[in-house]
């Protein structure tokens, strides 16, 4: 029986140009089939970069084969809508390939950032050994440069994948600017628009939208969202109560009437604030750990121990934080107490970590035998 190839050289067409333009159904497996698909796609659209990526995949396959490395080459395609639909289609095809071929690693051949967005999906199936990006060379003449520029500008305007960022977001900002101009808050227009644009840039720049989209596939997502916003509500309530209590203290009234006293009285008020808000703060943080612990316990996952250890560390840190608040209120209080509490908490945590690691190793050994 032939040994399954160690490496799959994978060319991904996330927006399914090969299906739309050349009417080729993926996955395409094997050197000959990939060459035929690349030729058919190049004939359908000679400017299509995915055809070059297919040929580059075949060339890489030949190079590795000449070195005696066991490998196979394949082409998979996603969906013209992109996003989740495309990723899920590619995931299904690659999993079928793994069942059929039995590869151990993937080398991704890509013609740009769009196709490389599939990396997290592929990594969930097999390790990524390497990524080869193909850069298409163009003529340096001015006429061709303008033609290429016009083509990409048209794509930015008419392609929904790009137009929503190039036209959609600026359009929303302009509409909001026009609406707010006729409201009593028009003085804060610049700050408000800066806030909106900043949020958009952060979400898109760090890929938070895609992260949330992938996280929504997990059953725990909505429980974590509930715990997160529940924690925020608890923090807001605790902060308001703490401030309300501090505002009744004579030290607070002294700062209001004599602002120059802020440096001498601020440590005391900070200690009081920590003392008042600490319990609710710990509940808000612990709520998120508790949700994870319950979820992983139901799934019988070893991550249950991780969440329990996080809850334990949070609990052990409660008394040192409380002691720090007392020192802020009274700097003459001996600091040895907080040091002792931290050392005691660290010792307990290390013992629990050792026991958890020992139990994990014993479980692994029992499964191996």
Number of C-alpha atoms within 10 A of each C-alpha: 3 4 9 15 16 15 24 27 26 28 29 26 30 27 21 23 21 28 18 14 15 18 14 17 14 18 19 22 18 15 19 12 14 22 17 14 23 25 18 18 26 19 14 16 16 12 12 17 19 27 27 21 26 30 20 20 28 25 14 18 24 17 12 16 13 10 8 9 14 16 23 24 26 23 27 24 27 28 20 16 13 18 18 15 15 19 24 16 16 25 20 12 18 24 16 13 18 16 9 10 18 16 20 17 21 24 21 22 27 27 22 16 9 13 22 19 15 22 14 12 15 21 13 11 15 17 14 18 14 12 15 19 16 17 12 13 6 9 8 8 8 9 10 12 13 11 11 13 12 12 11 13 13 12 14 17 16 13 12 15 16 13 16 15 15 13 14 13 15 13 13 12 16 12 12 15 16 13 11 16 14 9 10 8 10 14 11 12 16 11 10 17 15 13 12 15 15 12 12 15 12 12 14 13 10 10 12 13 14 15 11 11 13 16 13 12 10 9 10 16 14 13 13 18 12 15 21 17 13 16 21 15 13 19 21 15 15 20 19 13 15 18 16 12 14 18 14 10 12 10 17 20 13 14 16 13 9 10 11 11 14 15 10 11 16 16 17 19 21 16 20 22 20 19 18 20 20 20 14 17 20 18 17 21 19 21 19 21 21 19 18 21 23 15 18 18 15 10 11 10 12 13 15 19 18 17 22 17 18 16 20 16 15 17 15 18 16 16 16 19 18 19 20 19 23 20 19 20 19 13 13 9 13 11 12 9 15 18 13 12 18 18 13 13 20 15 12 15 17 12 11 15 15 12 12 16 13 12 12 14 12 12 11 11 10 9 8 7 5
